[in-house]
Amino acid sequence: MVSKAKCLEKIEALRDDVRAMTDIDEPDMINETAARLKGLNYTPPVSVGLDTFLTFTTAGLVREIDRIIDLPDAEMAHLGGREKTGIWAVKLEHVSVLVFYFKELAALRRQVPEAWDEVDELYVHD
């Protein structure tokens, strides 16, 4: 079982990663990318609604991370895995998934061709 302190340390590093993304919060960029992804039925496996996720700013994602951290254990317990890993590991997993897909979303907002190629491969050409 991973300790609460170790999980919080890893979560803080993920928060720092998000805070470092300073070039992706322009509203037109957010709305354009979100509209294009919705049109493709883009569905990342994140724990928040799609509309919310696609329009997160970096500050909004940091607030969501904080919300997950503050969730009572009982609300996290239904997600499973706590018997083997503990509630804090479950919280870390949810935060890690959010940050992973937010980094992909950031690349899409920056119009990185390889990022769009991957989305097209998964959602258009299948």
Order of alpha helices (4+ residues) and beta strands (2+ residues): alpha-alpha-alpha-alpha-alpha-alpha-alpha-alpha
